[in-house]
Amino acid sequence: MSETNAINERLAIETLAGTLAGSMRAMSTTAEAQQVAILSLGAIIACLPGTAEIPKERLGAAVALLGKGRSKEFTDKLANFMGAAVTASRMIPPIADKIAAAKAAKN
């Protein structure tokens, strides 16, 4: 291989590597932003009145409806997210009470 070809090949590899690295960084940032948005939405849903009282049957029906035609992995993630929001909503009142009590004791 001539020196010119070797240099051109190296430049092509470096350019491709730089492009791929930039794409991977962009995807990582996007994925992180999406994850923050999803978790934020979950937190808001967990704080809504009545979320803790949603019957399991209704959650199951929602998962079935929203997961229809999608992969099992997607449906499992959806069910886990919805379940986490309901579980968090059940945990919020006692934690909020402890925070309020700690603030009252401070004052």
BALOBA-1460 file (C-alpha; in Angstrom, 3 decimals):
// residues 107
<rec num="1" residu="m" x="0.000" y="0.000" z="0.000"/>
<rec num="2" residu="s" x="1.402" y="3.390" z="-0.901"/>
<rec num="3" residu="e" x="1.998" y="6.055" z="1.701"/>
<rec num="4" residu="t" x="-0.712" y="8.264" z="0.156"/>
<rec num="5" residu="n" x="-3.269" y="5.454" z="0.319"/>
<rec num="6" residu="a" x="-2.327" y="4.705" z="3.926"/>
<rec num="7" residu="i" x="-2.738" y="8.381" z="4.856"/>
<rec num="8" residu="n" x="-6.086" y="8.587" z="3.046"/>
<rec num="9" residu="e" x="-7.285" y="5.396" z="4.727"/>
<rec num="10" residu="r" x="-6.237" y="6.694" z="8.142"/>
<rec num="11" residu="l" x="-8.012" y="10.016" z="7.510"/>
<rec num="12" residu="a" x="-11.152" y="8.163" z="6.425"/>
<rec num="13" residu="i" x="-11.062" y="5.997" z="9.548"/>
<rec num="14" residu="e" x="-10.507" y="9.014" z="11.815"/>
<rec num="15" residu="t" x="-13.342" y="10.903" z="10.110"/>
<rec num="16" residu="l" x="-15.704" y="7.952" z="10.447"/>
<rec num="17" residu="a" x="-14.688" y="7.422" z="14.087"/>
<rec num="18" residu="g" x="-15.267" y="11.103" z="14.845"/>
<rec num="19" residu="t" x="-18.666" y="11.031" z="13.181"/>
<rec num="20" residu="l" x="-19.701" y="7.875" z="15.052"/>
<rec num="21" residu="a" x="-18.449" y="9.278" z="18.361"/>
<rec num="22" residu="g" x="-20.447" y="12.471" z="17.810"/>
<rec num="23" residu="s" x="-23.557" y="10.468" z="16.958"/>
<rec num="24" residu="m" x="-23.135" y="8.294" z="20.043"/>
<rec num="25" residu="r" x="-22.763" y="11.387" z="22.267"/>
<rec num="26" residu="a" x="-25.910" y="12.902" z="20.741"/>
<rec num="27" residu="m" x="-27.865" y="9.666" z="21.230"/>
<rec num="28" residu="s" x="-26.656" y="9.410" z="24.819"/>
<rec num="29" residu="t" x="-27.749" y="12.970" z="25.564"/>
<rec num="30" residu="t" x="-31.119" y="12.366" z="23.908"/>
<rec num="31" residu="a" x="-31.631" y="9.098" z="25.782"/>
<rec num="32" residu="e" x="-30.763" y="10.780" z="29.086"/>
<rec num="33" residu="a" x="-33.140" y="13.677" z="28.381"/>
<rec num="34" residu="q" x="-35.892" y="11.212" z="27.501"/>
<rec num="35" residu="q" x="-35.253" y="9.262" z="30.688"/>
<rec num="36" residu="v" x="-35.462" y="12.445" z="32.780"/>
<rec num="37" residu="a" x="-38.740" y="13.377" z="31.064"/>
<rec num="38" residu="i" x="-40.209" y="9.922" z="31.657"/>
<rec num="39" residu="l" x="-39.206" y="9.887" z="35.319"/>
<rec num="40" residu="s" x="-40.555" y="13.418" z="35.784"/>
<rec num="41" residu="l" x="-43.854" y="12.389" z="34.281"/>
<rec num="42" residu="g" x="-43.903" y="9.377" z="36.599"/>
<rec num="43" residu="a" x="-43.327" y="11.648" z="39.601"/>
<rec num="44" residu="i" x="-46.196" y="13.912" z="38.591"/>
<rec num="45" residu="i" x="-48.518" y="10.962" z="38.035"/>
<rec num="46" residu="a" x="-47.518" y="9.554" z="41.428"/>
<rec num="47" residu="c" x="-48.525" y="12.851" z="43.062"/>
<rec num="48" residu="l" x="-51.963" y="13.035" z="41.469"/>
<rec num="49" residu="p" x="-54.885" y="12.422" z="43.811"/>
<rec num="50" residu="g" x="-56.348" y="8.975" z="43.349"/>
<rec num="51" residu="t" x="-53.332" y="7.343" z="41.703"/>
<rec num="52" residu="a" x="-52.758" y="5.125" z="44.747"/>
<rec num="53" residu="e" x="-56.334" y="3.844" z="44.529"/>
<rec num="54" residu="i" x="-56.220" y="2.715" z="40.896"/>
<rec num="55" residu="p" x="-57.351" y="-0.934" z="40.899"/>
<rec num="56" residu="k" x="-54.846" y="-3.464" z="39.558"/>
<rec num="57" residu="e" x="-57.425" y="-4.630" z="37.030"/>
<rec num="58" residu="r" x="-57.612" y="-1.143" z="35.498"/>
<rec num="59" residu="l" x="-53.818" y="-0.947" z="35.310"/>
<rec num="60" residu="g" x="-53.748" y="-4.358" z="33.672"/>
<rec num="61" residu="a" x="-56.341" y="-3.247" z="31.132"/>
<rec num="62" residu="a" x="-54.342" y="-0.092" z="30.361"/>
<rec num="63" residu="v" x="-51.137" y="-2.098" z="29.883"/>
<rec num="64" residu="a" x="-52.982" y="-4.524" z="27.586"/>
<rec num="65" residu="l" x="-54.464" y="-1.684" z="25.547"/>
<rec num="66" residu="l" x="-51.265" y="0.364" z="25.244"/>
<rec num="67" residu="g" x="-49.035" y="-2.670" z="24.721"/>
<rec num="68" residu="k" x="-51.216" y="-4.225" z="22.022"/>
<rec num="69" residu="g" x="-49.147" y="-5.024" z="18.950"/>
<rec num="70" residu="r" x="-45.878" y="-4.159" z="20.671"/>
<rec num="71" residu="s" x="-43.058" y="-6.363" z="21.879"/>
<rec num="72" residu="k" x="-43.165" y="-8.170" z="25.219"/>
<rec num="73" residu="e" x="-40.140" y="-6.095" z="26.279"/>
<rec num="74" residu="f" x="-42.052" y="-2.853" z="25.627"/>
<rec num="75" residu="t" x="-45.147" y="-4.128" z="27.434"/>
<rec num="76" residu="d" x="-43.045" y="-5.236" z="30.415"/>
<rec num="77" residu="k" x="-41.358" y="-1.816" z="30.607"/>
<rec num="78" residu="l" x="-44.743" y="-0.111" z="30.388"/>
<rec num="79" residu="a" x="-46.164" y="-2.281" z="33.166"/>
<rec num="80" residu="n" x="-43.122" y="-1.637" z="35.357"/>
<rec num="81" residu="f" x="-43.351" y="2.120" z="34.820"/>
<rec num="82" residu="m" x="-47.066" y="2.228" z="35.589"/>
<rec num="83" residu="g" x="-46.608" y="-0.009" z="38.618"/>
<rec num="84" residu="a" x="-43.766" y="2.167" z="39.895"/>
<rec num="85" residu="a" x="-45.926" y="5.292" z="39.621"/>
<rec num="86" residu="v" x="-48.723" y="3.670" z="41.644"/>
<rec num="87" residu="t" x="-46.300" y="2.273" z="44.230"/>
<rec num="88" residu="a" x="-44.653" y="5.681" z="44.592"/>
<rec num="89" residu="s" x="-48.046" y="7.320" z="45.037"/>
<rec num="90" residu="r" x="-48.728" y="4.982" z="47.963"/>
<rec num="91" residu="m" x="-45.396" y="5.871" z="49.554"/>
<rec num="92" residu="i" x="-45.720" y="9.662" z="49.184"/>
<rec num="93" residu="p" x="-48.186" y="10.454" z="52.036"/>
<rec num="94" residu="p" x="-46.089" y="8.968" z="54.878"/>
<rec num="95" residu="i" x="-42.900" y="10.530" z="53.503"/>
<rec num="96" residu="a" x="-44.622" y="13.901" z="53.087"/>
<rec num="97" residu="d" x="-45.915" y="13.641" z="56.668"/>
<rec num="98" residu="k" x="-42.373" y="12.982" z="57.954"/>
<rec num="99" residu="i" x="-41.064" y="15.997" z="56.048"/>
<rec num="100" residu="a" x="-43.846" y="18.192" z="57.442"/>
<rec num="101" residu="a" x="-43.200" y="16.929" z="60.965"/>
<rec num="102" residu="a" x="-39.466" y="17.588" z="60.631"/>
<rec num="103" residu="k" x="-40.165" y="21.146" z="59.417"/>
<rec num="104" residu="a" x="-42.603" y="21.730" z="62.276"/>
<rec num="105" residu="a" x="-40.064" y="20.453" z="64.814"/>
<rec num="106" residu="k" x="-37.426" y="22.756" z="63.340"/>
<rec num="107" residu="n" x="-39.632" y="25.829" z="63.778"/>
